Amino acid sequence: MMPFTVLILTCGANAPYHMSKIMKTYYPECFRLVGVDINQKWMVASSIYMDEYYQCPYSSDPTYYQFILDVCDREKVDFIIPLLDVEHVMFYKENPDLLNRKIISFGLSQDTICFFGGGEISTFNKSDVYKKFSEYGIKCPHTISKNNEIVDNEQYFVKPIDGYGSIGVGLYEGVNIKNINLQKYIVQENCLQPEITIECFQYDGQISTIARERMASRAGVCVK
């Protein structure tokens, strides 16, 4: 049997490293891995498991989408695994450019994206997700909606509204963030430790989860 070719986007992150390691350690004859990332190959740990590697433009670059499609054509990709929110929107399950190439995406479905994106295929951010979760009664950390709700001597958790990987997040006293731009940042109540990351997987109608405590982070990536 010919191995399936799997294209992993943003493969320099922590989760793609573990996926690549598992596939190549236990099922090396089943998968041929192709990775793309904005960094050079020598900077990406998961590249040791990649059969082919491409340094790509930023996902915000206008050339990024076609770059990925060109890699799909060149490598005859069978499956594509998006990681970042914007990648899920670009390469969602029903994407016609992927379907025409008979590529199966592990990205979000069109219905899910439209649910968070206001009824159409469009990008959505952490604020949009918070509003939807709140609307359906799913508990989330309280999010500040107006600057005048911030109390000077209280501590808040601040993160970019379009961020990922814990990059640019931090704990700040209210007095230092009174005039923060709430169009670019989310200000939330400071939750208590420990910090738990829960990874969820759905297959054949069954949802499985893996819970991990984040003991230490470096450059936004959990390292312990």
C-alpha positions in Angstrom: 0.0 0.0 0.0 1.3 3.4 -0.9 1.6 5.8 2.1 -0.8 8.7 2.5 0.8 12.1 2.0 -0.1 14.4 4.9 0.5 18.2 4.7 0.9 19.7 8.2 0.6 23.5 8.4 2.5 25.6 10.9 4.5 22.4 11.8 6.8 24.3 14.1 4.3 24.4 16.9 4.1 21.9 19.7 1.1 19.8 18.7 2.3 19.1 15.1 5.6 17.9 16.6 3.7 15.3 18.7 1.5 14.3 15.7 4.5 13.9 13.5 6.4 11.9 16.1 3.5 9.5 16.6 2.9 9.0 12.9 6.5 8.3 12.1 7.3 6.3 15.2 4.4 3.9 15.1 3.1 4.1 11.5 6.1 5.0 9.3 4.9 2.8 6.4 1.5 4.5 6.4 2.3 8.2 6.2 4.6 10.5 4.1 4.8 13.8 5.9 5.2 17.2 4.3 5.6 20.2 6.7 5.4 24.0 6.1 6.3 26.7 8.5 7.5 30.3 8.4 10.9 29.4 9.9 13.9 27.8 8.3 14.0 24.0 8.5 16.8 23.9 11.1 14.7 25.9 13.5 11.7 23.5 13.4 12.0 20.4 15.6 9.3 18.4 13.8 11.3 18.7 10.5 13.2 15.6 11.6 10.1 13.6 11.0 9.2 15.3 7.7 9.9 13.7 4.3 9.7 17.2 2.7 9.8 20.6 4.2 8.9 24.1 2.9 9.5 27.5 4.4 6.3 29.4 3.7 5.1 33.1 3.8 3.1 34.3 6.8 -0.6 33.2 6.7 -1.5 36.9 6.4 0.6 37.2 3.2 -1.6 37.4 0.1 0.6 34.7 -1.5 0.2 32.2 1.3 -3.0 30.5 0.0 -1.7 29.8 -3.4 1.7 28.7 -2.0 -0.1 26.0 0.0 -2.1 24.9 -3.0 1.2 24.7 -5.1 2.7 22.5 -2.4 -0.4 20.3 -2.5 0.0 19.9 -6.3 3.7 19.3 -6.1 3.6 16.7 -3.3 0.3 15.1 -4.4 -1.2 15.6 -0.9 -4.0 13.3 0.4 -4.7 15.0 3.7 -4.1 18.6 5.0 -4.0 19.5 8.7 -4.5 23.2 9.5 -3.4 24.5 12.9 -4.1 28.3 13.2 -7.6 29.7 13.2 -6.9 31.5 9.9 -5.7 28.2 8.3 -8.9 26.5 9.4 -10.9 29.3 7.6 -8.8 29.1 4.5 -8.6 25.3 4.2 -12.0 24.3 5.7 -13.4 20.8 5.0 -15.6 21.8 2.1 -13.0 24.1 0.4 -13.6 23.6 -3.4 -9.9 24.0 -4.2 -9.2 21.0 -1.9 -12.2 18.9 -3.0 -11.2 19.4 -6.7 -7.8 17.9 -5.8 -9.4 15.1 -3.8 -7.7 16.4 -0.6 -9.3 15.7 2.7 -9.0 18.5 5.3 -8.9 18.1 9.0 -9.9 21.7 9.3 -13.2 23.1 10.6 -16.4 22.5 8.7 -18.2 25.2 6.8 -21.1 25.2 9.3 -18.7 25.7 12.2 -16.9 28.6 10.6 -20.2 30.3 9.6 -21.5 29.7 13.2 -18.7 31.8 14.6 -18.1 34.0 11.6 -21.6 35.6 11.4 -23.2 33.3 8.9 -20.5 33.3 6.2 -17.0 31.9 5.5 -14.9 34.6 7.2 -12.3 34.9 9.9 -13.4 35.0 13.6 -11.4 35.8 16.7 -11.4 35.0 20.4 -14.0 37.7 21.1 -16.4 36.2 18.6 -15.9 32.8 20.2 -16.4 34.2 23.7 -19.7 35.9 22.7 -21.0 32.6 21.1 -20.0 30.5 24.1 -21.7 33.0 26.5 -24.8 33.0 24.3 -25.1 29.2 24.7 -24.3 29.2 28.4 -20.8 27.8 28.1 -18.7 29.1 31.0 -15.7 31.3 30.1 -13.5 33.6 32.0 -15.2 36.9 32.4 -14.2 39.3 29.6 -14.1 43.1 30.1 -16.1 44.9 27.4 -15.4 48.5 28.4 -12.3 50.3 29.7 -14.2 51.9 32.5 -14.9 48.4 34.0 -11.2 47.9 34.7 -10.2 48.4 38.4 -6.8 50.0 39.1 -5.5 47.6 41.7 -6.8 44.4 40.3 -4.8 42.0 38.1 -6.1 41.0 34.7 -5.1 38.5 32.0 -4.4 40.3 28.7 -4.0 38.6 25.2 -4.2 39.7 21.6 -7.6 39.2 20.1 -6.1 37.4 17.1 -3.2 35.8 18.9 -2.1 32.2 19.2 0.3 30.0 21.1 0.3 32.3 24.2 2.4 34.9 22.3 1.9 38.4 23.6 -0.1 37.4 26.7 0.5 38.6 30.2 -0.8 39.5 33.7 -1.1 43.3 34.3 -2.4 45.6 36.9 -5.6 47.4 35.9 -3.9 50.8 36.3 -1.4 49.8 33.5 -4.1 48.8 31.0 -6.8 51.4 31.6 -6.5 52.7 28.1 -5.9 49.5 26.2 -7.4 49.1 22.8 -10.2 46.5 23.3 -10.4 46.1 19.5 -7.0 44.5 19.5 -6.8 42.9 22.9 -9.0 40.9 25.2 -8.9 41.7 28.9 -10.1 38.8 31.2 -10.4 38.0 34.9 -7.2 36.3 36.2 -8.0 32.6 36.6 -6.3 30.5 39.3 -3.6 28.0 38.7 -3.0 25.3 37.6 -3.3 26.1 33.8 -4.7 23.1 32.0 -4.6 22.5 28.2 -7.3 20.2 26.9 -6.9 18.7 23.5 -10.1 17.3 22.0 -10.5 14.8 19.1 -13.7 13.6 17.5 -13.7 10.5 15.4 -16.7 8.4 14.3 -19.0 10.2 16.7 -16.8 9.8 19.7 -15.0 12.6 21.4 -11.8 11.9 23.3 -9.7 14.3 25.3 -6.2 14.6 26.7 -5.6 17.0 29.6 -2.1 18.4 30.2 -0.9 20.9 32.9 1.3 23.7 31.5 4.2 23.8 33.9 6.4 26.1 31.9 6.3 28.0 28.6 9.0 29.5 26.4 8.3 31.9 23.5 4.6 31.1 23.9 5.1 27.3 23.6 4.5 24.9 26.4 7.9 23.2 27.1 7.1 21.4 30.3 
